[in-house]
Amino acid sequence: MKGLKKFMNKSLIRLFDILFSLGGLLVFSPILVFIAIAILIDSPGPVIFRQWRVGQGNRDFRLFKFRTMHLDSDKKGLITVGTRDPRVTRTGVFLRKYKLDELPQLLNVLVGQMSLVGPRPEVRRYADLFTPDLQAIVLSVKPGITDIASIEYSNENELLSKVQDPEHFYVNEVLPAKIKLNLIFIENPTFVNYLRIIFRTVGKIMTH
């Protein structure tokens, strides 16, 4: 019975991942085009930023985002600090505020590399800092566009802007706290919890 419930929850989540991601890409297609044009006008470079992240099974995959930084800014550091990071473009500030830069990840969801709900995928540099036990747990599920940690740490950039060593603070304070929050859904990945997190995320964005 327990195995059947787990299978049903997993199947429902995947079904709704497909429906939401495909529907979102179709419904938001005019907005996606508008964002793409705004990015091209604002600064030179590609519209889509692709970055290697660590996914389920400890496998690397290419995560898609709208580019919010000037070209090659990721080579100057992986952490964005505050809302006025000079690497972030004017359009990028707006896209990050309302999480619109994440919309291309609907493609990652559609092809099965991600889910709408799950722990945010880290770059290899930070994923390798997980203990073997944590790696086994966090990387046993698909990463997501949103989760409880994303909601609770929606002001992460502002937090990092207030400390002297942002990377040290992220690795030693923020990352462990986010992992604890990740475990809430990982340990109880029901379809009801999946919907709750999606609705909480939408509410957070609308009141941001």
N, C-alpha and C positions, 0 to 999 in steps of 0.2 A: 504493500500500500504506500509506504514511504517512497519507494522507488518510483511508483507511478506518479505521485504528486510532484516529485522532482522533475520527471520527464515532462509532465504537463506544464509546469512553470517555465522550464527551459524552452519548450516548443512555443508557448504563448509569447514569451519575451522575444524570441527570434522572429516570430510572425509579425509582431508589432514593430520590431526594429525595421523590418523590410517595408511595412506599410507606412510608418512614420517617415522613414528616410526617403523613400520614393515619392511619397506625397509631399514632403517638405521641399524636395528638389523641384517638383513641378509647380507647387503653389508659390514658392519664393523665387522662381526663375526670373521674373522681372527685376526683383530686388537684387538678385545675384549679378545680373547684367549691369545694373546701376552702380553697384559697389565696384565691380571690375573697372568700369569707366572712370569712377572717382579715383581709384588707386593709380591708374595709368596717368591721369591728369596731374595728380599730386606729386608723384616722384617717379623717376625712371626705374625700370626693373620689371620682373614678371608679376602677374596678378596673384598667382598661387605660390605660397611658400611651402616647400616640401622638406620634411625633416625626419630622420630616422628615429623611431621610438621603439621601446621594448614592449611587445605584446604577449598574448597568451602563449604559454609554453616556452617563455624566454626567447621568443623569436622576434627578430627585428622586422619592422614594416615602415613604409613611408606614410607619415601622417600629413594630411592636407589642411592648410589654413590659408585664409586671405593674408597676403603680405601686409604687415602693419609697420615694418621697419624699413629704413633705408637699406639699399643693397649691401650685402656682406656684413651687416651689423651683428649677426649671430657669432661671427668670428671674434668679436670683442667681448663676449661673455654670453652665458646661457640664461642668466637671470635678468628679468626686467625689473627695474627699481622705480617705484612711484609712477604717477601718471604723467610726469614731465621728463621721462627718460629721453635725452636728446636723440637717441637712435630711432624713436618712434615718430612716424610721420603724423601730419595733422589729421589725415583721414584715419590713420591707425588708432589715434586716441579715441575717436568716436566709436570705431568698430570694436575696440577692446572693452569700452565702457558697457556696451550693450551685448557683448559676446557674439557679435555678428561675424567676427573673424573665424569663429568655429564652424560656421555653416558648411564649408566644403567637407568637413568630416562626415557629413551625411553620406558621402561616397564611400568612406572607410566602413561605415555601418552597413551600407547596402551590400558591399562585397564580402562582409563577414569578418573583417579585421577588427572591428570594434562593435560595441553595443551602445545604445543611447545612454544606458546607465552602467557604470562600472568605475573602477579606480582610474584616474587620469594616467595615461601612459608616460613614463619618464624616459628621458634620454639615457643611453647606455651608461654614461658616467655616473648617474645617480642610482640607477637600478642595480648596478654592481655593488653599491654600498649596503643593500639589503642583506640581512643575515640569511643564511641558507634556509632557515625555517620560514622567514617572511617571504623570501623569493618563491618558495614552494606554494605559499598561500596566495599572495597577491598576483603572481603570474600564472595561477591555475585558472583564472577567469579572463574573459575578454575585457580589455580596457574600455572606458566609456567616455562619452562627451561630458557627462555630468555625474556627480555622486554627492553624497552628504558632505564630503570634505570640500568639494568645489563650492558648495553653498555656504558652508561655515567660513571658508577662507576666500570669499569673493573679493575681499580687500587685501589680498596677499601682497600685491605690489606696494601698497601704501605701508604695510607692516615692514617690508624689507627696506623701504626708504628711510626708516627711522633708526636703523641700526648701523653700527660702524662697519661691520663685515657682513654684508647681506648673504654671501654664499655660506659662510660658517653658520649663520643663524638659520638659513634654510635647511641645511643638512642636519643640524643638531637639534633644532626646535620644531620647525614647520613640518618637515618631512615625516618625522616619527608621529607627530600629532595627526597628520593627514592619514597615515597608514592605519592608526587606531580607528578613525572614522570610516575608512574604507572597509574595515572588517565587519561593520554593522550590516552592510548589504551582502558582502561576500559570504558571511555565515548564515544569512537568511535571504537568499535570492529569490523571493517569491514575486509573482506577477503584480500582486497588490503593492508591495514595497517599491517595485519598479515604477508603477504609476504614481505613487506618492512622491517619489524623488523628482520625477518629471514635472509634476504640478508645482512642487516647491521651487524648482528651478525657474519655471516660468514666472511664478509670483515674485521671486527675488529679482529677476531681470526687470519686471514691470515696475517695481518700486525702487529700483536702483537710482 
